[in-house]
């Protein structure tokens, strides 16, 4: 069902909150909404593009070299995303740093190429990439929203809570772990409640 291919990555199989994939870039790039959005969009572009290509040429890739072939395909699109950010958003590119090139080894991207795109048609693979990308981007934005608002008192770099005394630890690296841990606990609790009904 095409709609299911799109929506499963957003909620039911969210890469971060359900599958627990992409934790490293989630922690590293969720310090602000701007970097989280850039990382999410770059990962979504790579997911959709690599899923389409892998699905298109899946019959031509020998089984023994499929993973290296997937990595070359993924690396091509990561390079495109990295160069685009360097050219059009150099400040964001510099702030994200090494985490854009590291999309090449992101478990979400390679996992979707292997588990889905290599076994399904182009349309379904594109929808899967969009859904997983939106789920990853949504998770990044949720974590960064909390970290930026509570840890800095800002959104998109602009003060939004006059007189608010930010909780600086939330904006720091340990704060990323705290926020993500809290959200994982919340989503697990909500999932358990839903199953109990």
Backbone as CSV, one residue per row, in Angstrom:
resi,resn,N_x,N_y,N_z,CA_x,CA_y,CA_z,C_x,C_y,C_z
1,UNK,0.850,-1.189,0.000,0.000,0.000,0.000,0.891,1.246,0.000
2,UNK,0.807,2.095,-1.015,1.714,3.241,-1.156,1.687,4.207,0.019
3,UNK,0.504,4.496,0.556,0.423,5.438,1.664,1.159,4.901,2.890
4,UNK,1.100,3.601,3.092,1.794,2.986,4.223,3.304,3.139,4.075
5,UNK,3.823,3.024,2.830,5.254,3.207,2.602,5.703,4.608,3.010
6,UNK,4.822,5.574,2.834,5.141,6.965,3.178,5.017,7.217,4.677
7,UNK,3.948,6.755,5.295,3.662,7.142,6.681,4.380,6.314,7.740
8,UNK,4.811,5.100,7.413,5.413,4.268,8.451,6.672,4.883,9.059
9,UNK,7.474,5.580,8.253,8.703,6.177,8.752,8.488,7.398,9.615
10,UNK,7.310,7.983,9.508,7.035,9.194,10.277,6.688,8.855,11.720
11,UNK,5.861,7.821,11.925,5.427,7.496,13.288,5.756,6.055,13.659
12,UNK,5.130,5.108,13.003,5.190,3.703,13.417,6.613,3.136,13.391
13,UNK,7.418,3.514,12.426,8.802,3.048,12.331,9.757,4.232,12.293
14,UNK,9.483,5.240,13.114,10.340,6.431,13.139,11.786,5.996,13.373
15,UNK,12.712,6.456,12.522,14.094,5.995,12.637,14.736,6.270,13.995
16,UNK,14.431,7.400,14.587,15.076,7.775,15.851,14.322,7.219,17.049
17,UNK,13.032,7.469,17.128,12.268,7.144,18.334,11.801,5.696,18.413
18,UNK,11.719,4.997,17.280,11.259,3.606,17.296,12.396,2.647,16.937
19,UNK,13.082,2.909,15.828,14.143,2.012,15.384,15.485,2.292,16.068
20,UNK,15.600,3.435,16.720,16.823,3.862,17.406,18.025,3.907,16.464
21,UNK,17.800,4.432,15.272,18.868,4.627,14.291,19.129,6.124,14.144
22,UNK,20.328,6.468,13.737,20.653,7.878,13.524,20.777,8.664,14.816
23,UNK,21.118,7.980,15.895,21.226,8.650,17.198,22.390,9.644,17.215
24,UNK,23.528,9.273,16.630,24.704,10.157,16.656,24.417,11.503,15.989
25,UNK,23.909,11.543,14.735,23.614,12.858,14.165,22.482,13.578,14.881
26,UNK,21.575,12.823,15.475,20.498,13.463,16.234,21.072,14.206,17.430
27,UNK,21.972,13.582,18.132,22.594,14.227,19.294,23.490,15.387,18.873
28,UNK,24.227,15.194,17.782,25.241,16.174,17.403,24.690,17.408,16.703
29,UNK,23.599,17.275,15.980,23.136,18.400,15.166,21.820,18.991,15.661
30,UNK,21.419,18.645,16.869,20.138,19.140,17.376,20.294,20.310,18.337
31,UNK,21.408,21.016,18.262,21.611,22.161,19.144,20.777,23.373,18.768
32,UNK,20.377,23.447,17.500,19.525,24.546,17.051,18.578,24.028,15.973
33,UNK,17.471,24.712,15.813,16.503,24.317,14.791,17.104,24.415,13.391
34,UNK,17.953,25.399,13.172,18.546,25.608,11.856,19.428,24.430,11.443
35,UNK,20.312,23.985,12.339,21.188,22.863,11.988,20.396,21.567,11.894
36,UNK,19.393,21.398,12.749,18.569,20.189,12.701,17.813,20.100,11.380
37,UNK,17.256,21.219,10.932,16.520,21.227,9.665,17.457,20.941,8.490
38,UNK,18.636,21.557,8.497,19.597,21.319,7.414,20.018,19.852,7.375
39,UNK,20.302,19.273,8.535,20.699,17.869,8.589,19.556,16.969,8.134
40,UNK,18.349,17.264,8.588,17.188,16.457,8.215,16.905,16.513,6.730
41,UNK,16.990,17.700,6.150,16.741,17.836,4.710,17.835,17.157,3.886
42,UNK,19.084,17.281,4.337,20.186,16.613,3.628,20.007,15.098,3.681
43,UNK,19.678,14.574,4.847,19.468,13.127,4.983,18.271,12.667,4.160
44,UNK,17.215,13.466,4.121,16.032,13.113,3.328,16.378,13.083,1.840
45,UNK,17.118,14.070,1.384,17.552,14.088,-0.021,18.348,12.831,-0.349
46,UNK,19.288,12.479,0.518,20.118,11.298,0.277,19.272,10.026,0.332
47,UNK,18.366,9.946,1.290,17.490,8.771,1.404,16.657,8.562,0.146
48,UNK,15.967,9.596,-0.270,15.085,9.482,-1.436,15.903,9.169,-2.688
49,UNK,16.966,9.919,-2.903,17.771,9.736,-4.116,18.418,8.357,-4.172
50,UNK,19.033,7.936,-3.071,19.702,6.629,-3.079,18.683,5.495,-3.165
51,UNK,17.529,5.632,-2.524,16.495,4.601,-2.642,16.043,4.450,-4.094
52,UNK,15.859,5.571,-4.783,15.421,5.516,-6.184,16.475,4.820,-7.050
53,UNK,17.733,5.197,-6.879,18.791,4.605,-7.704,18.975,3.123,-7.382
54,UNK,19.023,2.787,-6.103,19.193,1.380,-5.718,18.037,0.542,-6.253
55,UNK,16.820,1.048,-6.132,15.661,0.318,-6.631,15.715,0.156,-8.155
56,UNK,16.198,1.183,-8.836,16.275,1.146,-10.295,17.288,0.119,-10.794
57,UNK,18.443,0.031,-10.151,19.508,-0.850,-10.655,19.682,-2.109,-9.817
58,UNK,18.721,-2.415,-8.957,18.881,-3.548,-8.034,19.156,-4.867,-8.737
59,UNK,18.584,-5.094,-9.897,18.803,-6.346,-10.613,20.184,-6.448,-11.237
60,UNK,20.846,-5.330,-11.418,22.165,-5.323,-12.060,23.316,-5.416,-11.061
61,UNK,23.013,-5.313,-9.766,24.071,-5.339,-8.755,24.267,-6.775,-8.275
62,UNK,25.485,-7.340,-8.450,25.739,-8.695,-7.941,25.635,-8.728,-6.417
63,UNK,25.101,-9.814,-5.896,24.871,-9.925,-4.447,26.147,-9.724,-3.630
64,UNK,27.272,-10.205,-4.124,28.521,-10.130,-3.371,29.070,-8.720,-3.184
65,UNK,28.643,-7.782,-4.023,29.170,-6.417,-3.915,28.062,-5.389,-3.699
66,UNK,26.904,-5.827,-3.262,25.779,-4.894,-3.137,26.032,-3.804,-2.102
67,UNK,26.587,-4.130,-0.940,26.816,-3.111,0.091,27.827,-2.067,-0.390
68,UNK,28.997,-2.471,-0.948,29.898,-1.430,-1.481,29.237,-0.582,-2.570
69,UNK,28.414,-1.203,-3.410,27.715,-0.433,-4.452,26.750,0.569,-3.825
70,UNK,26.026,0.142,-2.802,25.097,1.053,-2.120,25.861,2.220,-1.509
71,UNK,27.019,1.931,-0.929,27.802,2.995,-0.284,28.290,4.007,-1.325
72,UNK,28.699,3.535,-2.498,29.128,4.457,-3.561,27.955,5.328,-4.007
73,UNK,26.787,4.721,-4.171,25.590,5.489,-4.560,25.265,6.531,-3.496
74,UNK,25.249,6.109,-2.239,24.937,7.017,-1.131,25.975,8.130,-1.055
75,UNK,27.258,7.773,-1.189,28.336,8.772,-1.106,28.198,9.832,-2.197
76,UNK,27.721,9.432,-3.361,27.519,10.396,-4.451,26.515,11.462,-4.044
77,UNK,25.381,11.037,-3.480,24.353,11.995,-3.086,24.755,12.794,-1.846
78,UNK,25.530,12.184,-0.950,26.030,12.922,0.213,26.966,14.028,-0.245
79,UNK,27.825,13.741,-1.207,28.734,14.750,-1.738,27.951,15.905,-2.350
80,UNK,26.885,15.577,-3.093,26.050,16.622,-3.677,25.427,17.491,-2.585
81,UNK,24.886,16.871,-1.541,24.265,17.627,-0.445,25.300,18.481,0.277
82,UNK,26.480,17.915,0.515,27.540,18.644,1.210,27.994,19.853,0.402
83,UNK,28.202,19.678,-0.888,28.625,20.796,-1.737,27.536,21.864,-1.832
84,UNK,26.279,21.432,-1.893,25.174,22.389,-1.921,25.167,23.243,-0.650
85,UNK,25.307,22.609,0.506,25.329,23.362,1.769,26.541,24.284,1.842
86,UNK,27.701,23.800,1.415,28.893,24.649,1.438,28.720,25.873,0.548
87,UNK,28.045,25.694,-0.578,27.869,26.796,-1.517,26.764,27.763,-1.140
88,UNK,25.647,27.242,-0.621,24.477,28.087,-0.383,24.189,28.387,1.084
89,UNK,24.777,27.634,1.988,24.594,27.888,3.425,25.900,27.564,4.146
90,UNK,26.958,28.343,3.860,28.264,28.014,4.424,28.311,28.047,5.947
91,UNK,27.543,28.940,6.561,27.524,28.994,8.019,26.935,27.735,8.627
92,UNK,25.840,27.285,8.063,25.195,26.055,8.545,26.105,24.860,8.272
93,UNK,26.713,24.844,7.090,27.625,23.756,6.737,28.780,23.666,7.728
94,UNK,29.324,24.817,8.086,30.435,24.846,9.044,29.982,24.402,10.430
95,UNK,28.775,24.805,10.818,28.260,24.429,12.136,27.985,22.928,12.232
96,UNK,27.450,22.344,11.170,27.179,20.905,11.165,28.480,20.125,11.067
97,UNK,29.434,20.661,10.320,30.759,20.061,10.230,30.771,18.686,9.593
98,UNK,31.402,17.759,10.260,31.649,16.417,9.729,30.378,15.579,9.595
99,UNK,29.287,16.008,10.204,28.099,15.153,10.246,27.361,15.053,8.914
100,UNK,27.570,15.988,7.993,27.002,15.808,6.649,27.771,14.704,5.917
101,UNK,29.103,14.765,5.826,29.804,13.648,5.173,29.544,12.295,5.839
102,UNK,29.293,12.291,7.136,29.045,11.026,7.832,27.678,10.416,7.509
103,UNK,26.852,11.126,6.740,25.596,10.531,6.296,25.875,9.257,5.497
104,UNK,27.048,9.181,4.881,27.416,8.003,4.086,27.281,6.731,4.914
105,UNK,27.641,6.782,6.172,27.594,5.582,7.019,26.412,5.603,7.992
106,UNK,25.464,6.483,7.753,24.283,6.536,8.605,23.470,5.255,8.413
107,UNK,23.155,4.602,9.518,22.434,3.322,9.476,21.065,3.444,8.816
108,UNK,20.437,4.591,8.937,19.114,4.777,8.336,19.223,4.647,6.819
109,UNK,20.187,5.324,6.226,20.315,5.369,4.773,20.669,3.988,4.220
110,UNK,21.736,3.401,4.741,22.168,2.095,4.253,21.122,1.026,4.566
111,UNK,20.495,1.123,5.729,19.462,0.159,6.107,18.269,0.180,5.163
112,UNK,17.838,1.372,4.759,16.697,1.464,3.841,17.078,0.973,2.444
113,UNK,18.319,1.225,2.031,18.763,0.717,0.731,18.743,-0.806,0.728
114,UNK,19.260,-1.410,1.785,19.345,-2.868,1.875,17.994,-3.517,2.158
115,UNK,17.268,-2.986,3.129,16.033,-3.644,3.575,14.827,-3.327,2.702
116,UNK,14.811,-2.179,2.038,13.608,-1.809,1.299,13.861,-1.585,-0.189
117,UNK,14.735,-0.651,-0.525,14.907,-0.269,-1.933,15.403,-1.420,-2.794
118,UNK,16.217,-2.304,-2.230,16.749,-3.421,-3.011,15.702,-4.499,-3.277
119,UNK,14.527,-4.369,-2.664,13.485,-5.388,-2.801,12.167,-4.843,-3.351
120,UNK,12.085,-3.534,-3.577,10.830,-2.917,-3.991,11.022,-2.021,-5.209
121,UNK,9.900,-1.634,-5.798,9.914,-0.784,-6.977,10.325,0.644,-6.673
122,UNK,10.525,1.412,-7.734,11.007,2.784,-7.608,10.024,3.662,-6.836
123,UNK,8.734,3.590,-7.166,7.744,4.434,-6.500,7.667,4.170,-5.011
124,UNK,7.582,2.893,-4.644,7.514,2.532,-3.228,8.792,2.932,-2.503
125,UNK,9.929,2.761,-3.168,11.216,3.123,-2.553,11.333,4.629,-2.348
126,UNK,10.829,5.409,-3.308,10.835,6.864,-3.153,9.952,7.275,-1.977
127,UNK,8.761,6.683,-1.886,7.864,6.999,-0.761,8.477,6.592,0.572
128,UNK,9.135,5.440,0.601,9.808,4.991,1.825,10.889,5.992,2.228
129,UNK,11.672,6.452,1.253,12.715,7.440,1.547,12.143,8.748,2.064
130,UNK,11.043,9.199,1.461,10.402,10.436,1.929,9.896,10.264,3.347
131,UNK,9.200,9.151,3.607,8.648,8.908,4.945,9.722,8.807,6.011
132,UNK,10.764,8.027,5.737,11.856,7.886,6.702,12.584,9.211,6.897
133,UNK,12.762,9.948,5.792,13.413,11.256,5.893,12.601,12.238,6.710
134,UNK,11.291,12.253,6.478,10.422,13.136,7.272,10.406,12.729,8.741
135,UNK,10.413,11.420,8.997,10.460,10.948,10.387,11.750,11.358,11.075
136,UNK,12.880,11.221,10.368,14.173,11.622,10.914,14.226,13.126,11.139
137,UNK,13.753,13.885,10.145,13.739,15.348,10.263,12.841,15.788,11.406
138,UNK,11.679,15.169,11.527,10.760,15.502,12.622,11.385,15.235,13.980
139,UNK,12.074,14.101,14.110,12.738,13.775,15.375,13.825,14.793,15.689
140,UNK,14.625,15.142,14.681,15.666,16.161,14.881,15.068,17.491,15.319
141,UNK,13.988,17.894,14.650,13.365,19.180,14.978,12.761,19.172,16.381
142,UNK,12.167,18.059,16.792,11.599,17.988,18.134,12.683,18.102,19.201
143,UNK,13.758,17.341,19.030,14.866,17.404,19.996,15.477,18.801,20.004
144,UNK,15.706,19.377,18.829,16.343,20.699,18.772,15.427,21.798,19.289
145,UNK,14.114,21.674,19.063,13.154,22.649,19.595,13.278,22.716,21.118
146,UNK,13.276,21.564,21.761,13.380,21.524,23.229,14.736,22.052,23.675
147,UNK,15.811,21.607,23.016,17.146,22.024,23.433,17.352,23.520,23.253
148,UNK,16.905,24.059,22.127,17.116,25.486,21.887,16.232,26.334,22.794
149,UNK,14.981,25.950,22.960,14.061,26.739,23.781,14.446,26.703,25.256
150,UNK,14.641,25.503,25.786,14.940,25.363,27.219,16.389,25.727,27.518
151,UNK,17.310,25.342,26.631,18.732,25.556,26.892,19.257,26.937,26.570
152,UNK,18.573,27.646,25.640,19.046,28.973,25.248,17.977,30.053,25.357
153,UNK,16.715,29.639,25.425,15.619,30.608,25.445,15.363,31.235,24.097
154,UNK,15.811,30.542,23.031,15.654,31.074,21.676,14.969,30.052,20.772
155,UNK,14.484,30.530,19.635,14.030,29.678,18.537,14.543,30.318,17.262
156,UNK,15.203,29.515,16.403,15.854,30.016,15.203,16.863,31.119,15.535
157,UNK,17.419,31.063,16.753,18.425,32.029,17.161,17.881,33.335,17.709
158,UNK,16.555,33.472,17.788,15.937,34.700,18.275,15.344,34.472,19.667
159,UNK,15.599,35.388,20.605,15.032,35.239,21.953,13.502,35.239,21.902
160,UNK,12.889,34.276,22.590,11.426,34.185,22.585,10.831,34.219,23.992
161,UNK,11.686,34.095,24.985,11.200,34.101,26.364,11.909,35.212,27.141
162,UNK,11.401,36.451,27.068,12.058,37.545,27.784,12.105,37.257,29.289
163,UNK,13.251,37.499,29.874,13.412,37.295,31.304,13.640,35.843,31.699
164,UNK,13.647,34.931,30.735,13.843,33.501,31.013,15.311,33.236,31.297
165,UNK,15.584,32.454,32.315,16.938,32.060,32.659,17.184,30.663,32.077
166,UNK,17.887,30.564,30.938,18.049,29.266,30.270,18.753,28.238,31.145
167,UNK,18.396,26.985,30.919,19.047,25.863,31.593,20.164,25.406,30.661
168,UNK,21.354,25.937,30.866,22.457,25.788,29.919,22.825,24.330,29.636
169,UNK,22.648,23.452,30.602,23.025,22.055,30.386,22.224,21.424,29.250
170,UNK,21.003,21.884,29.015,20.169,21.326,27.944,20.749,21.672,26.570
171,UNK,21.401,22.822,26.447,22.019,23.216,25.178,23.368,22.535,24.959
172,UNK,23.914,21.913,25.996,25.227,21.264,25.887,25.077,19.816,25.419
173,UNK,26.215,19.159,25.194,26.199,17.765,24.738,25.464,16.836,25.714
174,UNK,25.705,16.930,27.029,24.933,16.073,27.934,23.425,16.354,27.864
175,UNK,23.081,17.589,27.569,21.669,17.936,27.437,21.004,17.215,26.282
176,UNK,21.764,16.980,25.212,21.221,16.230,24.076,20.836,14.826,24.516
177,UNK,21.692,14.195,25.325,21.381,12.863,25.846,20.151,12.907,26.752
178,UNK,20.082,13.919,27.606,18.943,14.034,28.523,17.624,14.206,27.769
179,UNK,17.613,15.109,26.794,16.386,15.363,26.031,15.989,14.132,25.230
180,UNK,16.948,13.526,24.540,16.629,12.338,23.748,16.153,11.196,24.641
181,UNK,16.806,11.012,25.778,16.378,9.968,26.717,14.968,10.204,27.226
182,UNK,14.660,11.445,27.564,13.302,11.785,28.018,12.280,11.490,26.924
183,UNK,12.577,11.904,25.689,11.642,11.682,24.586,11.483,10.198,24.277
184,UNK,12.576,9.434,24.316,12.469,7.987,24.097,11.592,7.347,25.161
185,UNK,11.780,7.754,26.417,10.934,7.240,27.493,9.478,7.612,27.284
186,UNK,9.236,8.848,26.881,7.860,9.298,26.638,7.206,8.498,25.518
187,UNK,7.922,8.310,24.404,7.351,7.560,23.282,7.145,6.090,23.633
188,UNK,8.053,5.500,24.406,7.853,4.119,24.852,6.640,4.001,25.762
189,UNK,6.470,4.958,26.656,5.320,4.956,27.560,4.014,5.105,26.781
190,UNK,3.995,6.037,25.818,2.795,6.219,24.991,2.490,4.975,24.163
191,UNK,3.541,4.318,23.670,3.360,3.084,22.913,2.792,1.979,23.770
192,UNK,3.269,1.882,25.008,2.751,0.866,25.942,1.287,1.143,26.278
193,UNK,0.939,2.417,26.445,-0.466,2.775,26.722,-1.359,2.390,25.548
194,UNK,-0.869,2.652,24.348,-1.656,2.341,23.145,-1.864,0.829,23.017
195,UNK,-0.841,0.040,23.308,-0.965,-1.412,23.240,-1.906,-1.954,24.303
196,UNK,-1.933,-1.287,25.460,-2.766,-1.762,26.561,-4.252,-1.528,26.302
197,UNK,-4.582,-0.638,25.388,-5.987,-0.331,25.126,-6.644,-1.361,24.259
